[in-house]
């Protein structure tokens, strides 16, 4: 599981780089629609070639809806908020709330009960992400409409709900068939948004198609596939904390690819975020867990 977790974080963090790269060459929802359609075709071909069992027609709406929440609304809302002037650093900081939202929702709906170390790690992760994003936050100027911030928060809530729903009845469906339907649902959602917003920017070239190939095959293919696999195998709240490592790793990638500065404060934040995630994934000893349960029951 640790190897899969590390691979997921490495893949997921590149989404920030792709989002930055496509700004001059493609409209966001138009790009997302092409990305999700490509990923849907990829997973459908994998499912058909393996001869897996597809869900019944009555179950399709559930998979499509989860795809809208996990992929469509989350990415479209985040891209739109940034396009309206919200700093990408602020959007990433809002994303640091996702593990907290997920833990609370999992407690209410899935009866997951993380231990004390998990909450310490959750707090450390939020602090670490804040330090990594601090330089970008300090350089963000201008007044942003509260509605833009609301859309950004709603995008994070959408990701949270979509992640938790992966632990419901749709988990019985083969991950390839489910991913095909979820990406189809996301494509339908972002396609309608692209039409409503009259998006048309599509400057064909190596940059655009290279970014699209990476986004469809690696981000929507490997990245989301790994996320679904990890959620199905473990506690959804613990898996969500891996998101803490994406912004720090993205900052490191920006330093390597775009010559962005990487300060000492950011490096400290990276270490704190990593320690926070390790605490969240630390398994309590049986004696400690029993003692905590006894204390809670007394």
Number of C-alpha atoms within 10 A of each C-alpha: 10 8 7 13 15 13 14 22 21 16 21 26 23 23 22 18 17 18 16 13 14 20 15 12 16 18 20 24 27 23 27 26 24 18 24 30 19 23 28 27 17 19 24 21 15 15 20 13 9 10 10 14 12 18 16 8 8 7 13 16 13 19 26 22 20 28 30 26 25 27 28 31 25 24 25 25 23 27 23 17 24 18 15 13 16 22 19 21 22 19 19 20 21 19 25 26 20 25 24 19 18 25 26 18 18 23 15 11 11 16 10 15 14 19 16 14 17 24 16 14 23 28 17 23 32 24 18 29 29 25 24 30 22 19 16 14 16 9 10 15 11 9 8 13 12 9 10 19 20 13 18 27 21 17 28 29 21 22 26 28 18 22 26 23 23 22 19 13 11 17 16 12 17 14 20 23 22 29 28 26 27 28 34 25 28 29 29 18 23 26 22 14 19 20 12 9 12 12 16 14 14 15 14 10 9 9 15 19 15 12 19 21 17 18 26 23 18 18 23 26 23 19 23 19 18 21 22 20 16 19 20 18 12 12 19 27 29 23 23 24 30 24 23 31 25 26 28 25 20 20 24 21 17 18 13 12 10 11 10 12 13 15 13 11 14 22 17 15 24 28 18 23 32 22 17 28 27 19 22 27 20 14 14 15 9 9 9 12 14 12 12 13 12 10 9 8 7 5
